[in-house]
Amino acid sequence: MRKAALALAAALTVGCWAQVFNVASLVPVELPSDVGSKVVAISGQGDFLLLTTDNNSGLTKLDLNTGKAQNITQAAGAGYDARVSPDGKRVVYRENSFTPGHLRMVSLRSVNLESGQHNELVAPTRSLQGMALNNQAALPVTRGQVAAKGFEGKVSAKNAVVLSINNRQLMISRNGKTRNLSPNGKEKSYLWPSLSPDGTKILYYVGAEGAFVCNLDGSNVKPLGMMRAPQWWDDSTVVGMYDQDDGEFVYASRIVATNLKGDKQTLTPDSLIAMYPKVSAQAGKIAFSTPSGKAYIINVTKSQQP
């Protein structure tokens, strides 16, 4: 297995646009047969994955050191945008429910992974637009308002910067106020916004156009190319996927990386339909899953090329 992984890693450095990462290995994850196979998140420490089903039902924590699987919740919708706190101690997830009139509602919940205690952070609503997360609190945006939901006590959302999507527009909440940022124009459709680790730049995707980075005020818009589900690796490096479909089925998808200088690299072979990468820069890991029910981890280090 190790020889095959190293051979594959060597092959992935050939024919790339440039070298963003040094790829050490691409390793399959041994998945229990009774849990979902779609990777939702990897902890910042790189020691566990969150898994869900194809329809985002339920969440399972998979310990990458022991292979032990722990059920977190069976809630419908829990796999959609579930987050792990930076210290790896909490998970924040959504739970779908329906009114008697069949309107879908979404609540936001947290679980302490050490105690197993679940708490409701936001009651069922139709207005949950987005969320930020740190070790002390979740910061959900509902109806354009940010509220700090502390895990152990009261915290302030005064200085928080929270990105969200409302009616396909990119919104930014700062100093208690939310406004429409949408740097590429309000006629565009936005997805997957995230704040850089140093809090100075915004990464986002524009439908049918690709990924972009801009400043917090929407200035200095920089295109990164066609890359979906982009994730910050560090303040200058982004990982995402380049997928192709026929209008109904995805027939090809690769995990790709780029830096803000414009260097690009493909990290997975054409033989895998690799989708929705999740990153742990601290551990040097990129996790992803495939439509066929497999999960993998790419072990990497940053290239030192100038």
C-alpha positions as CSV (number, residue, x, y, z in Angstrom):
1,M,0.0,0.0,0.0
2,R,2.8,2.5,0.9
3,K,4.7,1.8,-2.4
4,A,1.5,2.3,-4.4
5,A,0.6,5.5,-2.5
6,L,4.1,6.9,-3.1
7,A,4.0,6.0,-6.7
8,L,0.7,7.8,-7.1
9,A,2.0,10.8,-5.3
10,A,4.9,11.0,-7.7
11,A,2.6,10.7,-10.7
12,L,0.5,13.6,-9.4
13,T,3.5,15.9,-9.5
14,V,3.8,15.3,-13.3
15,G,1.8,17.3,-15.8
16,C,0.6,19.8,-13.2
17,W,0.4,23.5,-14.0
18,A,2.7,24.2,-11.0
19,Q,3.5,22.7,-7.6
20,V,1.5,24.2,-4.8
21,F,1.9,21.1,-2.5
22,N,4.3,18.3,-2.1
23,V,2.0,15.2,-2.2
24,A,3.3,12.4,0.1
25,S,0.4,9.9,-0.3
26,L,-3.2,9.4,-1.2
27,V,-4.7,6.9,1.3
28,P,-8.2,5.3,1.3
29,V,-10.1,5.7,4.6
30,E,-11.6,2.5,6.0
31,L,-15.2,3.2,6.5
32,P,-17.6,1.2,8.7
33,S,-20.4,-0.4,6.6
34,D,-23.2,1.1,8.6
35,V,-22.4,4.8,8.4
36,G,-22.6,7.4,5.7
37,S,-19.6,7.8,3.4
38,K,-19.8,11.5,2.5
39,V,-17.1,13.6,4.2
40,V,-18.6,16.7,5.8
41,A,-15.6,18.0,7.8
42,I,-12.1,17.1,9.1
43,S,-11.1,18.4,12.5
44,G,-8.4,21.0,12.6
45,Q,-6.1,18.6,14.3
46,G,-6.7,16.0,11.6
47,D,-7.7,13.2,14.0
48,F,-11.3,12.7,13.0
49,L,-13.8,13.1,10.1
50,L,-17.5,13.9,10.2
51,L,-19.5,11.7,7.8
52,T,-23.0,11.9,6.6
53,T,-25.3,10.2,4.0
54,D,-25.9,11.3,0.4
55,N,-29.0,13.2,1.5
56,N,-27.2,14.8,4.5
57,S,-29.1,12.8,7.1
58,G,-27.2,12.2,10.3
59,L,-23.7,12.7,11.4
60,T,-21.0,10.2,12.4
61,K,-17.6,11.0,14.0
62,L,-14.9,8.7,12.6
63,D,-11.6,8.6,14.6
64,L,-8.8,8.3,12.1
65,N,-6.4,6.8,14.6
66,T,-8.6,4.0,16.0
67,G,-11.2,3.6,13.2
68,K,-13.9,3.9,15.9
69,A,-17.2,5.4,14.7
70,Q,-19.4,7.4,17.0
71,N,-23.0,8.5,16.1
72,I,-23.6,12.2,16.8
73,T,-27.1,12.6,15.5
74,Q,-29.6,11.1,13.2
75,A,-31.2,14.5,12.4
76,A,-32.3,15.2,8.9
77,G,-30.1,17.9,7.3
78,A,-27.3,17.5,9.9
79,G,-24.7,16.9,7.2
80,Y,-25.3,20.2,5.5
81,D,-22.5,22.6,6.4
82,A,-21.7,20.9,9.7
83,R,-18.7,22.5,11.4
84,V,-16.1,21.4,13.9
85,S,-14.8,24.0,16.3
86,P,-11.1,24.9,15.9
87,D,-10.2,23.0,19.1
88,G,-12.0,19.9,17.9
89,K,-14.3,19.8,21.0
90,R,-17.6,20.7,19.5
91,V,-19.7,20.2,16.4
92,V,-22.4,22.6,15.2
93,Y,-25.0,21.2,12.8
94,R,-28.5,21.9,11.4
95,E,-31.7,20.0,11.9
96,N,-34.5,20.1,9.4
97,S,-38.2,19.9,10.5
98,F,-41.6,20.6,8.9
99,T,-44.6,22.6,10.0
100,P,-48.1,21.2,9.8
101,G,-48.3,23.2,6.5
102,H,-45.3,21.3,5.2
103,L,-42.9,24.3,5.3
104,R,-39.3,23.3,6.0
105,M,-37.7,24.8,9.1
106,V,-34.1,24.7,10.1
107,S,-32.7,24.8,13.6
108,L,-29.0,25.1,14.7
109,R,-27.7,22.8,17.3
110,S,-24.3,22.0,19.0
111,V,-22.9,19.0,20.6
112,N,-20.0,18.8,23.1
113,L,-18.0,15.8,21.9
114,E,-16.5,15.1,25.3
115,S,-19.8,15.1,27.3
116,G,-22.2,14.2,24.5
117,Q,-24.5,17.1,25.5
118,H,-26.6,18.6,22.7
119,N,-27.9,22.2,22.8
120,E,-30.3,24.2,20.6
121,L,-28.6,27.4,19.4
122,V,-31.3,28.7,17.0
123,A,-34.9,27.6,17.2
124,P,-36.5,26.3,14.0
125,T,-36.6,29.1,11.5
126,R,-36.8,29.8,7.7
127,S,-34.3,32.6,8.0
128,L,-30.9,31.0,8.9
129,Q,-28.5,32.5,6.4
130,G,-25.1,31.5,7.6
131,M,-22.8,31.0,10.5
132,A,-19.3,31.5,11.9
133,L,-17.7,29.3,14.6
134,N,-14.9,29.7,17.1
135,N,-14.0,27.9,20.3
136,Q,-16.3,30.0,22.5
137,A,-19.4,30.4,20.4
138,A,-21.4,29.9,17.2
139,L,-22.4,33.2,15.4
140,P,-25.4,32.5,13.3
141,V,-27.0,35.1,11.0
142,T,-30.8,35.1,10.9
143,R,-32.9,37.8,9.2
144,G,-29.7,39.8,8.7
145,Q,-28.8,39.8,12.4
146,V,-25.8,38.2,14.0
147,A,-26.2,36.7,17.5
148,A,-23.4,35.1,19.6
149,K,-24.5,31.8,21.0
150,G,-21.8,31.1,23.7
151,F,-21.1,27.5,24.6
152,E,-20.2,28.1,28.2
153,G,-21.5,31.6,28.8
154,K,-22.3,35.0,27.3
155,V,-20.0,36.3,24.6
156,S,-20.2,39.3,22.3
157,A,-20.7,39.4,18.5
158,K,-19.6,43.0,18.4
159,N,-16.3,42.6,16.6
160,A,-17.2,39.5,14.6
161,V,-17.1,39.3,10.8
162,V,-19.6,36.7,9.6
163,L,-20.3,35.8,5.9
164,S,-23.7,34.5,4.8
165,I,-25.8,34.0,1.7
166,N,-29.3,35.6,1.3
167,N,-31.2,35.1,-1.9
168,R,-28.0,34.0,-3.7
169,Q,-26.3,37.2,-2.6
170,L,-23.0,37.4,-0.6
171,M,-23.7,39.2,2.7
172,I,-21.2,40.5,5.3
173,S,-22.0,41.2,8.9
174,R,-19.6,43.6,10.7
175,N,-20.0,45.7,13.8
176,G,-23.5,44.5,14.2
177,K,-24.6,45.5,10.7
178,T,-25.3,43.3,7.7
179,R,-25.0,44.5,4.1
180,N,-25.0,43.1,0.6
181,L,-21.3,42.8,-0.5
182,S,-21.7,40.7,-3.7
183,P,-18.3,41.9,-5.2
184,N,-18.9,40.6,-8.7
185,G,-22.3,42.3,-9.0
186,K,-25.8,41.7,-7.6
187,E,-27.0,39.9,-10.7
188,K,-24.6,37.0,-9.9
189,S,-25.3,33.9,-7.8
190,Y,-22.9,33.3,-4.9
191,L,-21.9,30.2,-2.9
192,W,-19.4,28.9,-0.4
193,P,-18.2,32.2,1.2
194,S,-15.4,31.9,3.8
195,L,-13.0,34.2,5.7
196,S,-9.3,33.7,5.4
197,P,-7.5,32.5,8.6
198,D,-6.1,36.0,9.2
199,G,-9.5,37.5,8.7
200,T,-8.5,39.9,6.0
201,K,-9.8,38.3,2.8
202,I,-13.0,36.6,1.5
203,L,-13.1,33.5,-0.6
204,Y,-16.3,32.7,-2.6
205,Y,-17.7,31.1,-5.7
206,V,-19.8,32.7,-8.4
207,G,-22.1,30.4,-10.3
208,A,-20.7,29.3,-13.7
209,E,-17.7,31.7,-13.3
210,G,-15.4,30.2,-10.7
211,A,-13.8,31.1,-7.4
212,F,-12.7,34.5,-6.3
213,V,-10.9,36.3,-3.5
214,C,-11.5,39.9,-2.4
215,N,-10.9,42.2,0.5
216,L,-13.4,42.7,3.3
217,D,-14.8,45.8,1.6
218,G,-15.3,43.9,-1.7
219,S,-12.3,45.5,-3.4
220,N,-9.4,43.9,-5.2
221,V,-11.4,41.0,-6.7
222,K,-9.0,38.3,-7.8
223,P,-10.2,35.3,-9.9
224,L,-8.8,31.9,-9.0
225,G,-10.3,29.9,-11.9
226,M,-13.0,27.3,-12.1
227,M,-12.9,25.8,-8.7
228,R,-16.0,24.7,-6.8
229,A,-16.5,24.2,-3.0
230,P,-13.3,26.2,-2.3
231,Q,-11.6,26.0,1.1
232,W,-8.8,28.1,2.6
233,W,-5.7,26.1,3.4
234,D,-3.9,29.2,4.7
235,D,-3.9,32.9,3.9
236,S,-2.5,32.4,0.4
237,T,-3.6,28.9,-0.6
238,V,-7.0,27.5,-1.6
239,V,-8.2,23.9,-2.2
240,G,-11.3,23.0,-4.2
241,M,-12.7,20.7,-6.8
242,Y,-13.0,20.9,-10.6
243,D,-16.0,18.8,-11.5
244,Q,-17.6,18.1,-14.9
245,D,-21.1,16.8,-15.5
246,D,-23.5,16.1,-18.4
247,G,-26.4,18.0,-16.9
248,E,-27.5,15.0,-14.8
249,F,-24.4,13.1,-13.6
250,V,-20.9,14.1,-12.6
251,Y,-18.6,12.1,-14.8
252,A,-15.3,13.6,-13.7
253,S,-14.0,15.6,-10.7
254,R,-10.5,16.3,-9.4
255,I,-9.2,18.0,-6.2
256,V,-7.2,21.0,-7.2
257,A,-5.1,23.6,-5.4
258,T,-4.1,27.2,-6.2
259,N,-2.3,30.0,-4.5
260,L,-2.9,33.7,-4.8
261,K,0.1,34.0,-7.1
262,G,-1.7,31.9,-9.7
263,D,0.1,28.6,-9.4
264,K,-2.3,25.6,-9.8
265,Q,-2.0,21.9,-9.2
266,T,-4.1,18.8,-9.6
267,L,-4.0,16.6,-6.5
268,T,-6.0,13.5,-7.6
269,P,-5.8,11.1,-10.5
270,D,-8.4,11.0,-13.3
271,S,-9.5,7.5,-12.1
272,L,-11.2,9.0,-9.1
273,I,-14.3,11.2,-9.0
274,A,-13.0,13.3,-6.1
275,M,-15.4,15.8,-4.6
276,Y,-15.9,18.3,-1.8
277,P,-12.5,18.5,-0.2
278,K,-12.1,19.4,3.5
279,V,-8.8,20.5,4.8
280,S,-6.7,20.3,8.0
281,A,-3.6,22.5,7.4
282,Q,-2.3,21.8,10.9
283,A,-2.2,18.0,10.1
284,G,-1.3,18.4,6.4
285,K,-4.4,16.5,5.3
286,I,-7.1,17.0,2.6
287,A,-10.1,14.7,2.9
288,F,-12.6,14.0,0.2
289,S,-15.2,11.5,-0.8
290,T,-16.5,10.0,-4.1
291,P,-20.0,9.3,-5.4
292,S,-19.2,5.6,-5.2
293,G,-19.1,5.7,-1.4
294,K,-15.4,5.9,-0.8
295,A,-13.4,8.4,1.2
296,Y,-9.7,9.3,0.9
297,I,-7.1,11.5,2.6
298,I,-4.3,13.3,0.7
299,N,-1.2,13.9,2.9
300,V,0.6,17.0,1.8
301,T,3.1,19.7,2.7
302,K,3.3,23.2,1.2
303,S,5.8,23.5,-1.6
304,Q,8.7,25.8,-0.8
305,Q,9.1,26.9,-4.4
306,P,9.3,30.8,-4.7
